[in-house]
Amino acid sequence: MARVLLFGRLSDVAGWREREIESPFLSALRTRLAADDPGLGEALARPGVQVALDQVIVRGDAALNARTEVAFLPPMSGG
């Protein structure tokens, strides 16, 4: 199972910070999270939300395995 981490506002919306979830692809994981919690699905779809797989930012879909760490990161701001 992939280790799924939510940071910042995303964990506030979901009510959890870390879970183990089985999913073969990042796209399927997003779909499952949105189906389980529409509010989280909406938050993950917002512009600026980034995804890191094993601490590397990725864009698009990617295969996951039992040891993958998936971190959803809220939009960053600062100066």
C-alpha positions as CSV (number, residue, x, y, z in Angstrom):
1,M,0.0,0.0,0.0
2,A,1.2,3.5,-0.8
3,R,1.8,5.8,2.1
4,V,-0.4,8.9,1.4
5,L,0.5,12.2,3.2
6,L,-1.6,15.4,3.2
7,F,-0.1,18.7,4.2
8,G,-1.5,22.1,5.3
9,R,-5.1,22.9,4.4
10,L,-5.4,19.5,2.6
11,S,-5.1,17.6,5.9
12,D,-7.5,20.1,7.5
13,V,-10.1,19.4,4.8
14,A,-9.7,15.6,5.0
15,G,-9.4,15.4,8.8
16,W,-6.3,13.1,8.5
17,R,-2.7,13.6,7.7
18,E,-1.4,10.1,6.8
19,R,-3.0,6.9,5.5
20,E,-2.0,3.7,3.8
21,I,-4.0,3.3,0.5
22,E,-3.7,0.7,-2.2
23,S,-3.8,2.1,-5.7
24,P,-1.9,1.1,-8.9
25,F,-1.6,4.6,-10.3
26,L,-1.6,8.2,-9.0
27,S,-4.7,9.0,-11.2
28,A,-6.6,6.1,-9.6
29,L,-5.6,7.3,-6.1
30,R,-6.9,10.8,-6.8
31,T,-10.2,9.3,-8.1
32,R,-10.5,7.1,-5.0
33,L,-9.8,10.0,-2.6
34,A,-12.4,12.2,-4.4
35,A,-15.0,9.4,-4.3
36,D,-14.4,8.8,-0.6
37,D,-14.4,12.6,0.3
38,P,-15.7,15.0,-2.3
39,G,-14.4,18.0,-0.4
40,L,-10.9,16.6,-0.4
41,G,-11.3,15.7,-4.1
42,E,-12.2,19.4,-4.8
43,A,-9.3,20.6,-2.7
44,L,-6.8,18.3,-4.6
45,A,-8.1,19.6,-8.0
46,R,-7.4,23.2,-7.2
47,P,-4.6,25.0,-9.0
48,G,-1.2,25.0,-7.3
49,V,-1.7,21.7,-5.5
50,Q,1.5,19.6,-6.2
51,V,2.2,15.9,-5.8
52,A,5.5,14.4,-4.7
53,L,6.3,10.8,-5.1
54,D,9.1,9.7,-2.9
55,Q,10.0,13.4,-2.3
56,V,10.2,14.2,-6.0
57,I,7.5,16.6,-7.5
58,V,5.7,14.9,-10.4
59,R,3.3,16.1,-13.0
60,G,0.7,13.8,-14.6
61,D,0.1,10.2,-13.9
62,A,2.6,7.7,-12.4
63,A,2.6,4.1,-11.3
64,L,2.6,3.4,-7.5
65,N,3.9,0.5,-5.6
66,A,3.6,-0.7,-2.0
67,R,6.6,1.4,-0.9
68,T,5.7,4.7,-2.7
69,E,5.2,7.7,-0.5
70,V,2.6,10.1,-2.1
71,A,2.6,13.6,-0.6
72,F,-0.1,16.1,-1.7
73,L,1.2,19.6,-1.1
74,P,-1.0,22.7,-0.9
75,P,-0.2,25.8,-3.0
76,M,2.9,27.6,-1.7
77,S,3.1,31.3,-1.1
78,G,5.7,33.6,0.3
79,G,8.3,36.0,-0.7
